[in-house]
Amino acid sequence: MRHVMLCATLSTMGGRILGSGKLLRGVSPSACLHCANAKCRASRKRGAIARGGLGEVLIDMGKCDKCLDRLSACSVGATGISRGDIVNCDLCLPLRQVVLSPACLSMCPF
């Protein structure tokens, strides 16, 4: 669960830990699977969702009209709302921009 806590601390989307400030036993965080045929990309208008250099699904908030279509299009429930923006896991893009690994990868015991 350390990787879940780290993601919640470092994530640009505010983390995906649900509950009243506590980590619950058996919680399985929802993370974007960056699907090859991502339904969320088809659900959006004006090219707000694109692929990054690693194939990750990225949301351009400058193009996003916050229509909430993406929330229902995601088959794994990995999309959320944080600080008024539509968000998903971006594989810790800010960390990768300074040549660091995504938080979950750096803590993964496997």
C-alpha positions as CSV (number, residue, x, y, z in Angstrom):
1,M,0.0,0.0,0.0
2,R,3.0,2.3,0.2
3,H,2.8,2.9,-3.6
4,V,-0.8,3.9,-3.3
5,M,0.1,6.4,-0.6
6,L,3.0,7.8,-2.6
7,C,0.7,8.2,-5.7
8,A,-1.8,10.1,-3.6
9,T,0.9,12.4,-2.4
10,L,2.7,13.0,-5.7
11,S,-0.1,12.7,-8.2
12,T,-1.3,15.6,-10.3
13,M,-4.8,14.1,-10.0
14,G,-4.8,14.2,-6.2
15,G,-4.6,10.4,-5.8
16,R,-7.3,7.8,-6.0
17,I,-7.5,6.7,-2.3
18,L,-11.2,6.6,-1.3
19,G,-12.5,6.9,2.2
20,S,-12.4,9.3,5.1
21,G,-8.7,10.0,5.1
22,K,-7.9,6.3,5.8
23,L,-6.5,3.6,3.7
24,L,-9.0,0.7,3.8
25,R,-8.0,-2.9,3.7
26,G,-8.5,-4.4,0.3
27,V,-8.6,-1.1,-1.5
28,S,-7.5,-1.5,-5.1
29,P,-6.8,1.8,-6.7
30,S,-8.2,2.5,-10.1
31,A,-5.5,3.5,-12.5
32,C,-5.7,4.3,-16.2
33,L,-4.7,1.3,-18.2
34,H,-3.8,3.5,-21.2
35,C,-5.8,1.1,-23.4
36,A,-4.7,0.6,-27.0
37,N,-8.2,1.3,-28.2
38,A,-9.1,3.8,-25.5
39,K,-12.9,4.6,-25.5
40,C,-12.2,7.8,-23.7
41,R,-10.4,9.2,-26.7
42,A,-13.4,8.7,-28.9
43,S,-15.7,10.3,-26.3
44,R,-14.0,13.6,-26.3
45,K,-14.3,16.6,-28.5
46,R,-11.6,18.9,-30.0
47,G,-8.7,16.5,-29.5
48,A,-8.5,17.0,-25.7
49,I,-7.2,13.5,-25.2
50,A,-3.9,12.4,-26.9
51,R,-1.1,9.9,-26.6
52,G,2.2,10.8,-24.9
53,G,5.6,9.4,-25.9
54,L,5.1,6.2,-23.9
55,G,1.6,5.6,-25.3
56,E,0.0,7.0,-22.2
57,V,-3.4,8.7,-22.4
58,L,-3.0,12.4,-21.6
59,I,-5.7,15.1,-21.1
60,D,-5.0,18.6,-22.5
61,M,-7.1,20.7,-20.1
62,G,-6.6,23.7,-22.5
63,K,-8.8,21.7,-25.0
64,C,-11.1,19.9,-22.6
65,D,-14.5,21.4,-22.3
66,K,-15.2,19.4,-19.0
67,C,-18.3,17.8,-20.5
68,L,-17.8,14.7,-18.3
69,D,-18.2,12.3,-21.3
70,R,-14.9,10.7,-20.4
71,L,-16.0,9.7,-16.9
72,S,-18.7,7.3,-18.2
73,A,-16.6,6.2,-21.3
74,C,-13.8,4.7,-19.2
75,S,-14.5,1.0,-18.7
76,V,-12.3,0.7,-15.6
77,G,-13.4,3.9,-13.8
78,A,-10.0,5.4,-13.8
79,T,-11.1,8.9,-14.6
80,G,-12.0,11.4,-11.9
81,I,-12.4,15.1,-11.1
82,S,-9.8,16.9,-9.2
83,R,-9.8,20.7,-8.5
84,G,-12.5,21.0,-11.2
85,D,-10.5,19.3,-13.9
86,I,-11.0,15.9,-15.5
87,V,-8.0,13.7,-14.6
88,N,-6.5,10.3,-15.0
89,C,-3.1,8.6,-14.3
90,D,-0.5,10.3,-16.5
91,L,2.2,7.9,-15.4
92,C,3.6,10.7,-13.2
93,L,4.4,12.9,-16.2
94,P,6.0,15.7,-14.0
95,L,8.4,13.1,-12.5
96,R,9.2,11.7,-15.9
97,Q,9.9,15.2,-17.2
98,V,12.8,15.4,-14.7
99,V,14.0,11.8,-15.6
100,L,12.4,10.0,-12.6
101,S,10.3,6.9,-12.6
102,P,6.5,7.0,-12.0
103,A,5.8,6.8,-8.2
104,C,4.1,3.4,-8.4
105,L,7.0,1.9,-10.4
106,S,9.6,3.1,-7.9
107,M,7.7,1.5,-5.0
108,C,6.5,-1.7,-6.8
109,P,7.7,-4.9,-5.0
110,F,7.3,-7.0,-8.2
